[in-house]
Amino acid sequence: MQNKEIKTFERGSALSIFSSDRKEDLIALILAFLLAMAIYFIY
């Protein structure tokens, strides 16, 4: 018989400055897009 341990995956960290994971993901997506556009247009 196998004993299966249920592990919960905790998303995010205690150092997060945002109130929700969704907001944090959205800001990260926007910053990544802006960085990509800046690199694209500068070089």
OpenMM code with the backbone's topology and positions (N, CA, C; nanometers):
from openmm import Vec3, app, unit

residues = "MET GLN ASN LYS GLU ILE LYS THR PHE GLU ARG GLY SER ALA LEU SER ILE PHE SER SER ASP ARG LYS GLU ASP LEU ILE ALA LEU ILE LEU ALA PHE LEU LEU ALA MET ALA ILE TYR PHE ILE TYR".split()
positions = [
    Vec3(0.0827, -0.1192, 0.0000),
    Vec3(0.0000, 0.0000, 0.0000),
    Vec3(0.0869, 0.1253, 0.0000),
    Vec3(0.0420, 0.2227, -0.0722),
    Vec3(0.1166, 0.3484, -0.0774),
    Vec3(0.0485, 0.4532, 0.0083),
    Vec3(0.1282, 0.5221, 0.0851),
    Vec3(0.0758, 0.6346, 0.1632),
    Vec3(0.1022, 0.7624, 0.0851),
    Vec3(-0.0044, 0.8281, 0.0469),
    Vec3(0.0103, 0.9522, -0.0298),
    Vec3(-0.0056, 1.0720, 0.0625),
    Vec3(0.0927, 1.1604, 0.0567),
    Vec3(0.0846, 1.2826, 0.1355),
    Vec3(0.0296, 1.3933, 0.0480),
    Vec3(-0.0656, 1.4630, 0.1002),
    Vec3(-0.1233, 1.5742, 0.0261),
    Vec3(-0.0446, 1.6995, 0.0602),
    Vec3(0.0177, 1.7565, -0.0424),
    Vec3(0.0954, 1.8777, -0.0213),
    Vec3(0.0218, 1.9945, -0.0858),
    Vec3(0.0039, 2.0986, -0.0087),
    Vec3(-0.0615, 2.2166, -0.0640),
    Vec3(0.0452, 2.3089, -0.1199),
    Vec3(0.0161, 2.3664, -0.2333),
    Vec3(0.1089, 2.4571, -0.2983),
    Vec3(0.0714, 2.5995, -0.2617),
    Vec3(0.1611, 2.6656, -0.1904),
    Vec3(0.1344, 2.8031, -0.1507),
    Vec3(0.1931, 2.8970, -0.2545),
    Vec3(0.1066, 2.9794, -0.3106),
    Vec3(0.1475, 3.0700, -0.4164),
    Vec3(0.1885, 3.2031, -0.3572),
    Vec3(0.2943, 3.2625, -0.4120),
    Vec3(0.3372, 3.3925, -0.3640),
    Vec3(0.4315, 3.3796, -0.2460),
    Vec3(0.4668, 3.4924, -0.1902),
    Vec3(0.5581, 3.4917, -0.0777),
    Vec3(0.5123, 3.5920, 0.0270),
    Vec3(0.5759, 3.5861, 0.1415),
    Vec3(0.5420, 3.6781, 0.2496),
    Vec3(0.5918, 3.8189, 0.2187),
    Vec3(0.6793, 3.8323, 0.1201),
    Vec3(0.7353, 3.9627, 0.0871),
    Vec3(0.6533, 4.0385, -0.0168),
    Vec3(0.5417, 3.9817, -0.0564),
    Vec3(0.4592, 4.0452, -0.1592),
    Vec3(0.4045, 4.1791, -0.1115),
    Vec3(0.4157, 4.2817, -0.1978),
    Vec3(0.3647, 4.4139, -0.1607),
    Vec3(0.2237, 4.4354, -0.2132),
    Vec3(0.1711, 4.3371, -0.2849),
    Vec3(0.0375, 4.3506, -0.3413),
    Vec3(-0.0629, 4.2737, -0.2570),
    Vec3(-0.1874, 4.3197, -0.2626),
    Vec3(-0.2906, 4.2583, -0.1799),
    Vec3(-0.3396, 4.1255, -0.2364),
    Vec3(-0.3282, 4.1081, -0.3690),
    Vec3(-0.3779, 3.9845, -0.4277),
    Vec3(-0.2800, 3.9310, -0.5312),
    Vec3(-0.2830, 3.8013, -0.5512),
    Vec3(-0.1956, 3.7382, -0.6504),
    Vec3(-0.2314, 3.7834, -0.7909),
    Vec3(-0.3606, 3.8052, -0.8164),
    Vec3(-0.4040, 3.8465, -0.9505),
    Vec3(-0.3454, 3.9828, -0.9863),
    Vec3(-0.3483, 4.0746, -0.8902),
    Vec3(-0.2930, 4.2084, -0.9143),
    Vec3(-0.1413, 4.1999, -0.9359),
    Vec3(-0.0757, 4.1160, -0.8571),
    Vec3(0.0685, 4.0990, -0.8699),
    Vec3(0.1045, 4.0425, -1.0075),
    Vec3(0.0280, 3.9441, -1.0527),
    Vec3(0.0523, 3.8845, -1.1848),
    Vec3(0.0300, 3.9860, -1.2960),
    Vec3(-0.0737, 4.0666, -1.2832),
    Vec3(-0.1052, 4.1661, -1.3855),
    Vec3(0.0053, 4.2718, -1.3943),
    Vec3(0.0518, 4.3193, -1.2809),
    Vec3(0.1588, 4.4205, -1.2806),
    Vec3(0.2869, 4.3606, -1.3388),
    Vec3(0.3168, 4.2373, -1.3042),
    Vec3(0.4366, 4.1719, -1.3581),
    Vec3(0.4256, 4.1571, -1.5094),
    Vec3(0.3072, 4.1226, -1.5584),
    Vec3(0.2852, 4.1082, -1.7021),
    Vec3(0.3044, 4.2416, -1.7740),
    Vec3(0.2497, 4.3477, -1.7178),
    Vec3(0.2625, 4.4804, -1.7775),
    Vec3(0.4086, 4.5257, -1.7774),
    Vec3(0.4790, 4.5052, -1.6663),
    Vec3(0.6195, 4.5451, -1.6599),
    Vec3(0.7042, 4.4664, -1.7592),
    Vec3(0.6761, 4.3375, -1.7740),
    Vec3(0.7498, 4.2559, -1.8699),
    Vec3(0.7238, 4.3041, -2.0125),
    Vec3(0.5998, 4.3404, -2.0420),
    Vec3(0.5649, 4.3905, -2.1749),
    Vec3(0.6355, 4.5239, -2.2028),
    Vec3(0.6335, 4.6143, -2.1048),
    Vec3(0.6989, 4.7438, -2.1220),
    Vec3(0.8495, 4.7273, -2.1402),
    Vec3(0.9091, 4.6370, -2.0661),
    Vec3(1.0524, 4.6115, -2.0804),
    Vec3(1.0834, 4.5558, -2.2184),
    Vec3(1.0002, 4.4632, -2.2654),
    Vec3(1.0207, 4.4061, -2.3979),
    Vec3(1.0072, 4.5129, -2.5070),
    Vec3(0.9092, 4.6010, -2.4945),
    Vec3(0.8910, 4.7082, -2.5929),
    Vec3(1.0076, 4.8065, -2.5895),
    Vec3(1.0574, 4.8382, -2.4708),
    Vec3(1.1708, 4.9295, -2.4576),
    Vec3(1.2943, 4.8700, -2.5255),
    Vec3(1.3203, 4.7435, -2.5018),
    Vec3(1.4356, 4.6779, -2.5645),
    Vec3(1.4171, 4.6713, -2.7152),
    Vec3(1.2963, 4.6436, -2.7599),
    Vec3(1.2679, 4.6324, -2.9027),
    Vec3(1.2915, 4.7658, -2.9751),
    Vec3(1.2452, 4.8748, -2.9148),
    Vec3(1.2562, 5.0044, -2.9823),
    Vec3(1.3926, 5.0702, -2.9648),
    Vec3(1.4627, 5.0400, -2.8555),
    Vec3(1.5932, 5.1020, -2.8335),
    Vec3(1.6999, 5.0366, -2.9210),
    Vec3(1.6950, 4.9059, -2.9357),
    Vec3(1.7982, 4.8361, -3.0138),
    Vec3(1.7550, 4.8101, -3.1564),
] * unit.nanometer
topology = app.Topology()
chain = topology.addChain("A")
for resn in residues:
    res = topology.addResidue(resn, chain)
    for name in ("N", "CA", "C"):
        topology.addAtom(name, app.Element.getBySymbol(name[0]), res)
